Amino acid sequence: MAATRENEGFGFISKIWPFLRKAECDSKKEEFFKGADTDELRQIFLKYASSKTPEGEEYMTYSDLIHSYLGLLHGDDSDEYTLQLFGSSVDTSRNQMISFAEFKAFESLLTLPDSMYALAFQIFDRNGNGYISCGEFEEIIQHTTLNRKIPFDFDCDFIKLHFGKDKERKVTYPEFTQMIHDFHDEHALQAFRRLDRKSTGYINAKDFEEIMVSLKSYLLTSFVKDNLVTVTVGGEKHRQVSYSYFMAFISLLNNMELVKKIYMSATRRDATKEVTKEEMLYQSQEYSQITPLELDILFHLAGLKHQGGRLTYEDLDKISPMKGRETPFTIQMSIAQEKINLEQGKERSGWLSVLESVYRFGLGSVAGATGATAVYPIDLVKTRIQNQRTGSMVGELMYKNSFDCFKKVLRHEGVLGLYRGLGPQLVGVCPEKAIKLTMNDFMRDNLMDKDGSLPLWAECVAGGTAGASQVMFTNPLEIVKIRLQVAGEIVGKTRVSAFSVIKDLGFFGLYKGSRACFLRDIPFSAIYFPAYAHLKKAFADENGYNSPGTLLMAATCAGMPAAALPTPADVIKTRLQVQARKGQTVYTGLVDCARKIYAEEGFAAFWKGAPARVLRSSPQFGVTLLTYELLQRLFYVDFGGRRPEGSAGKSPVLEEQLSRNPDHVGGYRLAKATFDGMESKFGLCLPKFKSAAS
């Protein structure tokens, strides 16, 4: 019986809402918002359903849904008419009983990209026939609090154009979406005429504020709302607003995204530059939507924030109602969901955490190999320069500088000589970089505060731990690579291979110089990863998004101090790991090596190869981190963890709109936001409580 009723309910709804079927089809291609699981939704329905039909089927009353479940109204103090309107928007059969089929169908409606319009239509469609009559439209509008405050004239041309001269025509859903949008503007114009009591074409500043706050609140940022009266000072008539000014003000707020484009054109896409009104006027001539009066208002608003008569991009953000909403909805929703999970302390299973680490390890391996190959010739030059001793032996000084070394390797050993030791490097660099990247992400996840923030000390600890964890792979790789890299310097010597180096050194010999390796890699990572994270934020656009260019710039710049500062440890490591030739000083350990280098070659010797090290490490990590981040975006898998920072814009609006109630699943996460948005955007402010109704 229940199954039959459910199918009938969906069939009935599909007749009224033909676009629902289309949305279900299209969602397979592009899902705007993930719907709730049917079984989970049924359990929640049964939890809140308080009544049963004579056949024993459970159903929700309007109070169960609106009061208990959604919390849109507050119990006995709520307005009964509003309760009936909200409840009937779900009860498509209009029998005062909300079945599970209707409950689920409404959840699907809330996931639609046009859910705000769909909800408004369903509220106005009082008899559920899929059309709206003039009587239905007028009845609801007359019950709104705004209409009681600023009455709407239903004998106007606007109503006659939509419903016909005799008001007998009925409006379909597509027509309704345009009508309700235009109705909001018509109501504002009627409000102006009504408050212009002497028909002078002016209203006072307080009336202007009342209209804007009541009917256009969705266009007002807090800065604009606080200055609605102040901005009218100094006009043609002190604190008087003309009809032209009124229309220009609304048009400006509606077209702020276009104003941003004009600004970016005038500054050649430099968001830090200031522009004058004259520059904006010249640039706006290409756009008929923006008038000189609108620009006057814009610069007047900006002048309330700072003196100087110039406009900045920050000014536009203070005025624009669309700030922070340029990011795709699905990405905003994902970010907002992550923040809520952090707030609610939701934890993933250990299995998902392991899978995420394996996933990151694989991407890190590919990224590491890409970065190492890109800069390997620079690494070879760096190693040979660091190994060069400035002693008294004739002919020992082979290279004047890094560039001279590069030329001589290319001349005597060919292009392949620049890639000596690349094989073992790639074998080792995959797990090395993968471990470093994965461990850094893992530690950052676990040291993160509940609000999603990460203190600087935690960033340094995460980076340092990542650097320490890679040494078990780094040291054997480094010692084999270095001995292969310097082998080309000795003419006529038996060919050196990776296997021969490993055979000569033995297992424990592969970890020669490991303490110096720790001394180099821990500071490197402790400097690099926090610097990279902060530079990413600094280079991100106004929405918090990092393009590939800013990722590469952040990763490369972070590598400069991280590579330069640990250079002394890298020199010591190189001297310990390279096999000393006849006549050269032999080192017995880290301290002995540091003491002898200082005594024989001076303090400057500790900084040998620093330029080559910076030139190698900066671009290498730039390419590595760029590849790593882009791979995570390209092959994004949601393991329930955090999305890479900077891979998507911020979602301040959705973070506030999403319900925190764990029983609000799927589309019901946005139920309150959809009801509130319908009222603020369309001016359908229905009375919520009995006191308001009276």
N, C-alpha and C positions, 0 to 999 in steps of 0.2 A: 504493500500500500504506500509506504514511505517512498520507495523507489519510483513508483508511478507518479506520485505527487511531485517528486523532484523533477522528473523528466517533463511533466506538464508545465511546471513552473518555468523551466528553461525555454520550453517551446513558446510559452506565452510571452516571455521577455524578448525572445528573438524576433517576434513579430513586431513588437514595439520598437525594439532597438536593433534594426538590421545591421548597424555598424558594429555591434558586438561580435557577430560572427567573423566579420572581416578582421577585427582586431585580434581575435584568437588565431586566425590564419597568419596574419602578418607578424604576430609575436614570435612565431617560429623562426622568422628571418631576423627580427630585431626586437628584443624584449626590452621595453622601456623600464618596466618595474616588475620585479619577480613576484608572481602571485603566490598565495599561500598553498600549502599542501592540503589536499581535501580531507584527509584523515585528521590532521591537526586542527583544521578549521571546524570539523564536526565535533571534536572533543570540546572546543571552546564554546561552540553553539550550545551544546548540552549543558555546559557549566552555567550558562546565564539564562537558559530557557526556563521559565517558571510555570508554564501552563501546558495542558494537553488537550487535544481534540477528543471528541467522543470515541474516535477510533483508536485512541492511545498514542497518537503522534505528537511529539513535543514541539512547541513553538514559542517564539519570543513575543511578548507584548511590546508596544511602543516604548513603555517605560523601561523594560528589560534592556532594550537596545540603546536608547538615547540616554537614559539616566545611568543605569548600572554598567553597561559595557563601554560605551563611547565616552560617557561623562561630559556630553555637550551641554546638558542642562542639569540643574541641581534640585532633584526631588520635588517635594510638594510646593516649593516656592516658584517653580517654573511656569511659564505661560502655556496654557493648554493649547492655544491655537498653534503656537510654534512647535510644540510637541507633536501635534497631529500632522503638520506639514513635514517635519523631519522624518517622522515615522512612516508616513505614506510614500515618501520618496524611495523607501526600501520595499514596502508592501505593495508590490505592483498589482496584486489582485484586489486591493482595497477592501479586505475583509477583516481588518484590525488584527490579523495574525501574521507573523513573519515566520515563514517556514525556512528550513535549512536551504532549500533551493534558492529562495529569495535572498537569504543571508549570504550565500556564496556568490550569487549573481551580482549583488551589490559590491562585494569585495572585488570582483572582476572589473566592475565599472570604475572603481577608485584607482585601478592600475592603468586605466586608459590615459593616453597623452592629452585628451581633451576632457578629463574627468570633471573639471570645474564647470564647464558648459553642460556636460551631460547631467550632472547633479542638479543644476539650476533648472534644466528642462524638465527633469523628472518631478521636481517640486511644483512647477507651474502646471504640469499636465495632471490636473486634479482627477480627471475621470479615467486616466490611463489609456486613452485611445491613440496616443502617438501624435496628437496635434494640440495646439494651444489656441483657445478662443480669446477674444478680447475681454470677455467677462472673467475668465480665469486669470488673465494677466492683471486686470484692474483690481480684482479682489485681493490678490496678494500684495500688490504695490501699496494699496490703501492701508494695509495692516503694518507696513514697515514703519520703524521709528523715524526714519528720515522723511517719509511722506507727511507724517504728523507735524514734523518740524518745518519742512519746506514742501508744501503740497504740490503735487504734480497735476497739471491741467490735461485731462484725458480727452478734451474736445479739440486738441491741437492738431495741426497738420501731420505731425509725426505719427500719431495713432492712426489717422485716416489713411496714410500712405502704406502702413503695414497691415491693417485689418480691413481696409476698404472704407468708403464713405459711410456705408450703413453699419460698419463694424461686424459684418457677418463672415468675413473671410477668416480662415484658420491658418495658423503659421506652423510650418514644418520645423524639424530640428535644425537643418542647415540655415534656414531663414532666421530662426530664433537666435542663433549664435551671433549673427550680425546685428539683429534688432536690440538685443540686450546690451551689446557694446555701444551702439549709437544712443540708446536710451540714457545711459549714464551722462553722455555729453549734452543731450537734450535737457535733462534734469538740471544740469549746471547752468545752462543758458536761461531756463525758466526761473531758476533761483536768482540769477542776476537781475532779470527783468522785474521780479517781484520785490527785490530789495532796493531797486532803483525807483523809489516811491514817487519821486517827482518827475520821472522820465527825462532826466538830464543826461543820461548816458554815463553816470558815475554812481559808484557805491562807496561807502566809507571803508576804511582799512579793516575794521573789526568784522564787517559783513563779508569782506573778501576772505578773511581768515576762516570764517565760519563755513563758507562754501567749500573752500579748498580742503579743510580738515574733514568735513562731513562727506563730500562727494568725490574728492580726488586724493584721499589719504594714501592710496597705493602709489602715488607719484611722488610723495614727499619723503625725503630723508630727514633725519632728526635736525640737521643743520638748517634745511629749508623751512621745516615746520616752525622752528624757533624764531625765524626771521621774517615770517610772512607779513607782519605789521611793519617791522623796521624797514623792509625793502621798499615800502611805499613812500617813505620820506623823501622830499625833494622832487617830487613829480610836478606835472603841470599844475595840479592842485594839491596842496599839502595834505597827505594822508587820504587822498581820494583816488579811486581806481577807475579808470575809464574802461569801456567795453573792449577797446582795442588792446589795452594793456592786459586785461583779464584773459582774452583769447591768446595773446602772445605768450603769456606766462605758462598757460597750459600746454601750448604747442611746443615751447622750449623744453619742458620736462618730458614730453612725449618723444622728443627728437634728440635726447642727450647722447645717444650712441652715434648719431650722425654728427653731432657737434664734436665728439671725440675724434671722428675720422677727419673732420676739417682741421682740427688742431694738429693731428699727426701729419697731415699734408703740409700745413704751414711750417712745421718744425722739422720736416724731412725725417719723421719718425723718431725724433729725439724727445722722449718723455720727460727729460729734465730741463728742457728749455722753456723760457718765458716768452709769451707773445703779447703784442699790443692789440688793441681793438681794431686799429687800421689793418694790421696783418690778417686778422680773422675776417674782416669785412672783404678784403681783396679775395681771400681764398673761398669765402662763402658764395661768391658770385656764381660759382659753378653749380650751386645747389639752390634750387628755387624754394625748398622747404624752409630755409632759415632766412629770417628777415632782419634788417638792422635793428628794429625794436627788440627782437628777441636777444640779439647780441648786447644791446644796452642793458637789458635785465640781467643777462649772464655776468657781465662785468660789474654791474652793481652788486650782485650777490657775492662775487669774488672779492669786491672791495670791502665787504663787511667782515671778511676773514683776514685780510691784510691790505695795507696801503701800497700804492705804487702804480696802480692802473694797468697792471700786467696780469696775464692769466697763466696758470700752471696746470699740469695734468692732475695734480693733487686737488686743485679747486674743482675740477670736473667730477672727480670721485666723490667729493663732499655733496655735490648737487645731484649726481646721477642716481636714479632709483634702481638702476640695473647693476650697481657695483657688486662684483663677486658672483654674477649669475651667467657669465659668458661661457663657463665650462659646461660640456655636455651633461645632461640630466643624469644619465646612467653613472657617470664617473662621480658626480656630486653625491649621488645616493650611496655609492660604494664607500666614499670617504666618510660621509656622515654615519654610516653603519659601523665603520671601524671605531669612530669616536664614541659611539653609544656602547659598543662592546667593552671598550676600555672603562667607561664610566660605571657600567654594571658589573664589571669584574668577570665577564664571561671568559672562560678558559677553553682552549682547544684540547682535543685529546692528544696524548703523547705521540700517537701514530701519525697524526697530521703534522706535528712539529718535525718529526723525523723525515717525513716525505718532503716537507718544505726545505729542509737542510740538504737533502739529496738533490732536489731540483736546483737549488742555488749552487751547489757544488758543481753540477754539470754545466750550468751557464758560466760559472767562474772559470772552469777549465778552458772553455772555448775562448772566453775573453782574455785570459792570461796568455794563451798561445798566440792570439792575435797581437796583443801588445808587445810581447817579447820579440816576435818576428819583425815587427815594424821598426824597432830601434836596436836590433842586435849589433849592427856595425858600430854604433856609438859605444855600446857596452864593450866591445872588443878593444877599441881605441882607449877607453878609460882604463881597462885592466893593464894594457901594456905601458901606459904612462905611469900608473901607480907602481908597477913593478920595476920601473927604471931606477937604478941606483946612481947617485951623484958622487961616486968615489973617484979614486985616482987612476983606475985601470984605463989604459989607452983603448979608445974605441967603444967604451962601455956606454957612453951617452949616444943612443941610437936616434932619438927623436927630439927635435927642438920644442915641439908643442903638439897639441892634439891634431891640428890640421896637417902638420908635417907627418905625423904617424899615419894618418888616414891615407895620404898620398903615397907613402912608401909601401904600405900594405897592399894598396891597389896596384902599384907598379911591380912589386916583386912577387906577389902571391895571387894577383888577379881578384876578380869580383868574389869568387868563392872563398878567398882568404878572409874576406870580411865576415864570413859566416862560419868560421872555424868554431867547433864546439856547439853549434846550434842544435844538433841532434839530442845530446844529453840535456841541453837547456829546455827543449820542448818536452822531453820525457818528464823532467822534474818540475817545469814551470806550471804545468796543468794542475797537479795537486797542490803545488805551492800557493799559487794565486787563488785557487779555489778554496783552499783552507783559510787563507787570510780573509777573503771576501765573506765567506760563509760564517766564519767565527766572529768577524766584526758585526755582521747583521744579527747573529745569534745573541751576542752579548748586549747589543743595543736593545734588542727586544726584551731581554730579561732585566736590564737595568732601568728600563723606562718607567717613569712615574705613572700613576693611575690616570692622570689627565693627559697622557700622551707626550709630555715633555721629557727632555733628557738633559740633566745638568752637565756642565762642561767636564767635571771630574769623571763622570760616568762615560762620556765620549772618549776621554783619554784612556781610561781603563779598558774600554772595549777595543780601542785601537791597539794599545800595548799588548793585550792578550792575543789579539789576532797576529801581531808581529812575532810574539814568542812561540805561538803554536806552529808557525810555518818552518821554524829552524830545523826540525828533524828532517824535512825534505830539502830545505835550502842549503844546508852545509855540504852534504855529499855532492849535490848538484854544482854548487859554487866551486868546490875544489877541483872537480873533474873539468869543468868548463874553463877555469882559469889556467890550468896546466895545458889544456889544448890551445888556448888563445895565445900563450907565450911560446908555444912550441915552434911556431913559424919563424921566430927570431933567430933560431940557431940553425945555421946552414949546414947541410950535410948530415945532420943527426938522423938516426933511425926514426921512421915515421911513428908518431905517437897517436894512439887511439884511446878511446874511452875505456875499452876493456883492459888495455895495458896499464892505464893509470890506476884503475880499480884494483888490478892484480898487485901492483907495486905497493899501494897504500894499505890494502887490507881493510877489514870492516871498521876497526877503530880509527885507522888513519883517515877515513872519510869524514870523521868528525873533528879533525884537527882545525883549530881556530874557531870552534863553535862558541866559545865564550865571547869572542870578538863579534861573532855573527849575532849573538843575543844583544850585545852592546850596540850594534848598528840597527837591527831590525825592530827592536822594541821602541826606541825613540822615534824611528822613522814612522811607524804606524800610529804611535800615540800623537804625533804631530799631524800626519797626513789626513787621517779619517775625520777628526774634528774640523780641521781646516776645510776639507772638501765639503762637509755637511753645511758649514756656515757660508761658504762661498756659493754653494748651490742656492741657498735662500737669498743671498745678496744679488745674484745674477738672474733670479727668477723674475717673471713678468708680474704685473700688478695682481694677477690671479693666483700667483704661487706656482705657475707652470714653468718647467725648464725645457727649452728646446734643445736639440742635439748640439747646437753651437754653444749654448751656455753651459751644458754639461761638460763638453770638451774643455772649455775655458776654465771652469771651476776645477776640474780634475788636474789640468796641466799646471795651473797657478799653485794649487795646494802642494804639488810635487816639488816645487822649487825650494822652500825652506826645509821641507821634510828630507830632501835629498842632500842639501848642502850641510846642514848642521851635524849629521852623524858621519861626515866624511873621515875624520880621524880614525873612527872605529873601522871603517871600510878599508883604509890604508893598512892598518895593523892586521886585519883579517887577510888581506891580499898577501902581505909579506909572510904571514904564517903558513898560508896554504900553498904558495909557490915554492917549488923545489929550488933551493939555493944552488947557484952554479959555483964552480971552482973559484975561490978567491973572494966570494961574497960572504957577508956576515950571516951567521946562523943564529936564529932566534929560538929560545927554549920555551917561551910562553908569552902571554899577553903583556904582562908588566915588563918583562925583559925586552920584548920587542919595542914597546913604547919608549923605554929608557935609551936603548941603543939608537933608535931613529933620531931622537932628540939630540943625543950626544954627537952623532956623526953627520947629520944632515940639517939639524936645526928645526925650529918650530914650523917653518913653512912647509916642511916635507909632509906634515900631517894633512895638509890641504891639497896634496897632489891629486890631480884628476877631478877636483871639485867641479870645474866647469863642465867637463865631459860627463860627470855623474849627474849633474843637474840637467844637462842636455839629453841624457839617456833616460833618467827616471821620470822626469816631468812628462815628456811625450808618451813614454811607455805606459805610465799610469793613466795619462789622459786617454789614450786609445783603449786601455783595459777597462777603465770605469765606464767610458762611453759605450763600449761594446756590451758590458755587463748590464747597464741600465736599459739600453735599447732592446737587448734580448729579453729582459724581464717584461718590457712593454709589449714586444711583439708576441711573445709566448707566455702571456700572463695567465697564471693559474691561481685561483683563490683557495688558499689553504686555511683561511680564517685568520691569517696574520695581517700585518700592516702592509699597505701598498708602498712601493718605493717613493720616498719623499721627492716631490717635484715632478712626478710622472703625471700628475693631474692637478687641476686648480683646486682652490679651497671651496668649501661649501658652507659658508656661514649661515645662509638662509635655510637650507635643508636641515642643518644641525639643530636649529631652533624648532623647525616644524615637525620633525619626526617624533612620534609618540614614544615615550620611554616605557609604556606599559607592556610587559612581556606577553600579555594575552592579545595585544594588537598585532596581528601577524599579516603579512602580505599587504594588500591595499589598505587595510585598516590602520596601518602605521601612519597613513596620510589623511585619515578621515577628518580629524579636527581641522587640519590645515586646509583641506578642501572646502569644508563648510565655512570656515573663517574667510578664506580667499574669495569664495563665491559672494559673500556679503560685502567685503571691502572693495573688490574689483567691480562688481556690478551695482553696488549701492543697495543691496537687498538686506538691509539691517533689520532683521526681525526681532521683536521683543523677546527677551530671554526669560524674564521673571515677571511675576504678577504685578509688582510695583511699577515696572516699566510699561506694562500693558495699560494700567490704569492711568 
